[in-house]
């Protein structure tokens, strides 16, 4: 997903980059995630927690994430699956 789809990226004028995830279709677990965007270092920790807890990607797709933050982009990313 292009980083420009994230509302916070737009408000900060930092729309360069992309967000990508690989999900196991049988279990719904996140197998990997690459974030090449503004504040990626903070956003990835949220993905890491879900992966370590072995929760499905739907936790991030359906969760209420603070608006406007770059982490909110995870709602958008995982809703595209």
C-alpha positions in Angstrom: 0.0 0.0 0.0 1.3 3.5 -0.8 2.0 5.5 2.3 0.0 8.4 0.9 -3.2 6.4 1.8 -2.5 7.1 5.5 -4.2 10.2 6.8 -1.4 11.2 9.1 1.2 11.0 6.3 -0.9 13.5 4.4 -1.2 15.9 7.3 2.5 15.8 7.9 3.4 16.0 4.2 5.4 12.8 4.5 3.6 10.6 1.9 6.7 8.9 0.4 7.0 5.2 1.0 4.9 2.0 1.3 3.5 -0.5 3.7 3.5 -4.2 2.9 2.4 -7.3 4.8 2.3 -11.1 4.2 -0.5 -13.0 5.9 -1.1 -16.8 6.0 -4.5 -17.3 4.5 -5.2 -20.4 6.5 -4.5 -19.0 10.0 -4.8 -15.3 9.4 -1.4 -14.8 11.1 1.0 -12.1 9.9 4.1 -13.8 8.5 6.0 -10.6 7.8 5.7 -6.8 7.4 7.8 -4.2 5.7 7.2 -0.5 6.4 9.1 2.0 4.4 7.4 5.2 5.6 7.6 8.0 8.1 7.5 6.8 11.7 7.9 3.1 10.6 10.0 2.4 13.6 7.1 3.2 15.9 4.4 1.5 13.8 6.3 -1.8 13.4 6.2 -2.4 17.2 2.4 -2.7 17.0 2.7 -5.3 14.2 5.4 -7.1 16.2 3.1 -7.5 19.3 0.3 -9.0 17.2 2.8 -11.4 15.6 4.3 -12.5 18.9 0.9 -13.0 20.4 0.0 -15.2 17.4 -3.2 -13.2 16.8 -4.8 -12.9 13.4 -4.3 -9.8 11.2 -7.9 -8.9 11.8 -6.8 -7.6 15.2 -5.1 -4.7 13.4 -7.7 -4.5 10.7 -10.6 -4.1 13.1 -8.9 -2.4 16.1 -9.4 1.1 17.1 -6.1 2.9 16.5 -5.6 6.5 17.4 -6.4 9.1 14.7 -4.4 10.7 13.2 -1.3 8.5 13.6 0.8 6.5 11.2 -0.2 3.4 13.2 -3.8 4.0 12.0 -2.4 3.0 8.6 -2.5 -0.6 9.8 -6.3 -0.5 9.7 -6.1 0.5 6.1 -3.3 -1.9 5.1 -5.0 -5.0 6.6 -8.4 -4.0 5.3 -7.0 -4.5 1.8 -6.6 -8.3 2.3 
